[in-house]
Amino acid sequence: MPRVPLLPEQPSNPDARALFDQVRQARGPDFHLPHLYRVLGTAPALFKGWLDFAWPLRLEAKTPRPIRELLILRGAQVSGAAYEWAHHVPMALAAGVAEAQIDALRDWCNSDRFNAQERAVLQLADEVTRGPAASAQTIAQLKANGFDDEAVVELVLTASFYVCVSRFLQSMDVEIEPGYEEVLPRMESAGAAGP
């Protein structure tokens, strides 16, 4: 059970209700608010800031979505964020990430499933998630593999934001919604190994 109660799908707070309606308008009227949003909605002004940052980061970044989903999944593994993993496996698959890549994330540094760009991004995920920061060598490796300065900023911001997501989810003990837990064994088999 989360450490802050989930708001109902139709909260009494008008600011939270307006934000939930905004999410439904973007995602469709039958969309069920994820538990994460139902906890964040407890602080409507901050939830609005979250949406204003997270959605453009996910939907408006210029770096390829499959690369960013690999980055997010690897960060979720390293940090042990099951909720984040459970929600992003379907997003990664929808974006075109191969099942075999998801299954190879545990030992990505010894896998032939990843190209040079993906390997640079996975190294970034490992370093940012473990902290304190990406190394100069990893930033140089991103640039050497075709990422310009704007792409480097997007990738570092994405990795850093999802560390925040992971820490929040685990601090608040946000439970995974029914139906998402089926992908969790893949997280365990993929583990947190790495360089």
C-alpha positions as CSV (number, residue, x, y, z in Angstrom):
1,M,0.0,0.0,0.0
2,P,1.4,3.4,-0.9
3,R,2.6,5.6,1.9
4,V,0.2,8.3,0.7
5,P,-3.3,7.1,-0.2
6,L,-4.2,6.9,-3.8
7,L,-6.6,9.7,-4.9
8,P,-9.8,8.4,-6.4
9,E,-10.1,8.6,-10.2
10,Q,-12.4,11.6,-9.7
11,P,-10.8,13.5,-6.8
12,S,-12.6,16.1,-4.8
13,N,-9.8,18.6,-5.1
14,P,-10.7,20.7,-8.2
15,D,-7.0,21.2,-9.2
16,A,-6.2,17.5,-9.1
17,R,-9.5,16.7,-10.9
18,A,-8.6,19.2,-13.7
19,L,-5.2,17.6,-14.1
20,F,-6.7,14.1,-14.2
21,D,-9.1,15.3,-16.8
22,Q,-6.2,16.7,-18.8
23,V,-4.5,13.3,-18.7
24,R,-7.7,11.6,-19.8
25,Q,-8.2,14.1,-22.6
26,A,-4.7,13.3,-23.9
27,R,-4.9,9.5,-23.4
28,G,-8.6,8.8,-24.0
29,P,-11.7,8.8,-21.9
30,D,-11.3,5.2,-20.8
31,F,-7.8,5.7,-19.6
32,H,-7.3,4.7,-16.0
33,L,-5.0,7.0,-14.1
34,P,-1.9,5.0,-13.0
35,H,-1.2,4.7,-9.3
36,L,1.8,7.0,-9.8
37,Y,-0.4,9.9,-11.0
38,R,-3.0,9.1,-8.2
39,V,-0.2,9.7,-5.7
40,L,1.3,12.7,-7.4
41,G,-2.1,14.3,-7.7
42,T,-2.1,14.8,-3.9
43,A,0.2,17.8,-4.6
44,P,-1.5,19.3,-7.7
45,A,0.9,22.1,-8.4
46,L,3.9,19.7,-8.4
47,F,2.0,17.1,-10.4
48,K,1.4,19.8,-13.0
49,G,5.1,20.5,-13.0
50,W,5.8,16.8,-13.4
51,L,3.5,16.5,-16.4
52,D,4.9,19.7,-18.0
53,F,8.4,18.2,-17.8
54,A,7.8,14.4,-18.2
55,W,5.5,14.5,-21.2
56,P,7.7,16.7,-23.4
57,L,10.7,14.6,-22.3
58,R,8.9,11.5,-23.4
59,L,7.0,12.8,-26.5
60,E,9.0,15.7,-27.9
61,A,12.6,14.7,-27.6
62,K,14.5,14.3,-30.9
63,T,16.5,11.3,-29.9
64,P,15.0,8.0,-31.1
65,R,12.3,6.7,-28.7
66,P,13.7,3.1,-28.7
67,I,17.1,4.4,-27.5
68,R,15.4,6.3,-24.7
69,E,13.3,3.4,-23.7
70,L,16.4,1.2,-23.4
71,L,17.9,3.9,-21.3
72,I,14.8,4.0,-19.0
73,L,14.6,0.2,-18.7
74,R,18.3,-0.1,-17.8
75,G,17.9,2.6,-15.2
76,A,14.9,0.9,-13.7
77,Q,16.9,-2.4,-13.5
78,V,19.9,-0.8,-11.8
79,S,17.7,1.1,-9.3
80,G,15.3,-1.9,-8.7
81,A,12.3,0.2,-9.7
82,A,9.8,-2.5,-10.5
83,Y,6.9,-0.1,-11.2
84,E,9.0,1.8,-13.7
85,W,10.2,-1.4,-15.4
86,A,6.6,-2.8,-15.6
87,H,5.3,0.4,-17.2
88,H,8.2,0.9,-19.7
89,V,8.5,-2.7,-21.1
90,P,5.2,-2.2,-23.0
91,M,6.3,1.3,-24.1
92,A,9.7,-0.1,-25.2
93,L,8.1,-2.9,-27.2
94,A,5.6,-0.4,-28.8
95,A,8.6,1.8,-29.7
96,G,10.3,-1.0,-31.5
97,V,12.7,-2.3,-28.9
98,A,13.3,-6.0,-29.6
99,E,12.3,-8.6,-27.0
100,A,15.8,-10.0,-27.2
101,Q,17.3,-6.7,-26.3
102,I,15.1,-6.4,-23.2
103,D,16.2,-9.9,-22.2
104,A,19.9,-9.1,-22.8
105,L,19.9,-5.9,-20.6
106,R,21.3,-7.8,-17.6
107,D,24.6,-8.3,-19.3
108,W,24.4,-5.7,-22.0
109,C,28.2,-5.0,-21.9
110,N,28.9,-8.6,-23.1
111,S,25.9,-8.9,-25.5
112,D,26.0,-8.6,-29.2
113,R,22.3,-7.4,-29.2
114,F,23.3,-3.7,-29.0
115,N,24.9,-1.4,-31.5
116,A,27.6,1.2,-30.5
117,Q,25.0,4.0,-30.0
118,E,22.9,1.8,-27.7
119,R,25.9,0.7,-25.8
120,A,26.9,4.3,-25.1
121,V,23.4,5.0,-23.9
122,L,23.3,2.0,-21.6
123,Q,26.7,3.0,-20.2
124,L,25.1,6.5,-19.5
125,A,22.1,4.8,-17.8
126,D,24.4,2.8,-15.5
127,E,26.6,5.8,-14.5
128,V,23.7,8.2,-13.9
129,T,21.6,5.7,-12.0
130,R,24.5,4.5,-9.8
131,G,25.7,8.1,-9.4
132,P,27.0,10.6,-8.9
133,A,27.1,11.4,-12.6
134,A,28.0,10.5,-16.1
135,S,31.7,10.4,-16.7
136,A,33.4,12.7,-19.3
137,Q,34.4,9.5,-21.1
138,T,30.8,8.4,-21.5
139,I,29.7,11.9,-22.7
140,A,32.6,11.7,-25.2
141,Q,31.5,8.2,-26.2
142,L,27.9,9.5,-26.9
143,K,29.3,12.3,-29.1
144,A,31.6,9.9,-30.9
145,N,28.6,7.7,-31.7
146,G,26.6,10.4,-33.5
147,F,24.8,12.2,-30.7
148,D,25.0,16.0,-31.0
149,D,24.9,18.3,-28.0
150,E,21.1,18.6,-28.0
151,A,20.8,14.8,-28.0
152,V,23.4,14.5,-25.2
153,V,21.3,16.9,-23.1
154,E,18.1,15.0,-23.9
155,L,19.7,11.7,-22.9
156,V,21.3,12.9,-19.7
157,L,18.0,14.6,-18.7
158,T,16.1,11.5,-19.4
159,A,18.5,9.3,-17.4
160,S,18.4,11.8,-14.5
161,F,14.6,12.3,-14.6
162,Y,14.0,8.6,-14.3
163,V,16.4,8.3,-11.3
164,C,14.0,10.8,-9.7
165,V,11.0,8.7,-10.8
166,S,12.6,5.6,-9.4
167,R,13.4,7.3,-6.1
168,F,9.9,8.7,-5.8
169,L,8.1,5.4,-6.6
170,Q,10.2,3.5,-4.1
171,S,10.0,6.1,-1.4
172,M,6.2,6.3,-1.7
173,D,5.9,2.5,-2.1
174,V,3.7,2.9,-5.2
175,E,2.1,-0.4,-6.1
176,I,2.0,-1.8,-9.6
177,E,-1.5,-1.9,-11.1
178,P,-3.0,-5.3,-11.9
179,G,-1.8,-6.7,-15.3
180,Y,1.6,-5.0,-15.3
181,E,3.3,-7.5,-12.9
182,E,3.5,-10.1,-15.7
183,V,6.7,-8.4,-17.0
184,L,8.5,-8.4,-13.6
185,P,10.2,-11.8,-14.0
186,R,12.0,-10.3,-17.0
187,M,13.4,-7.6,-14.8
188,E,14.7,-10.2,-12.4
189,S,16.2,-12.3,-15.1
190,A,17.7,-9.1,-16.5
191,G,19.0,-8.1,-13.1
192,A,21.4,-5.2,-12.4
193,A,24.7,-6.6,-13.7
194,G,26.9,-4.4,-15.7
195,P,30.4,-3.0,-15.9
